[in-house]
Amino acid sequence: MMENKDIRISPSVIHGDKVIGVDIKKYKQALAKITKLEKGLEYARECNIVKDKYWSQIGIDRNSYLLEKENLERKVEELETELYFCNRNRKMEKMVGSENAISEEKCGL
């Protein structure tokens, strides 16, 4: 049989010359490590939840900014078109006005 004064093994865990059981110190270390890993896993899950909420909000903000950008681009295009026609009409009025002035002078009005 194995005899070691530091490790107390009951005769029921010894099978032949091999120990079937686990040393209490190693068992407690394993439990402590498992507990630490479970806490780390729980913390990581909480971090993932926060991160998911953050990225979800970022996606919503990005989409709303893209929609706003598209609306503003449409509005700019409309204003550019309106400006073009205003300038064209002003030029036409000047040309027509100067032609009217010339024709009025010819008629003696």
ABEGO torsion letter per residue (X at the ends): XBBBAABBBBAAABBEABBABBBAAAAAAAAAAAAAAAAAAAAAAAAAAAAAAAAAAAAAAAAAAAAAAAAAAAAAAAAAAAAAAAAAAAAAAAAAAAAAAAAAAAAGX
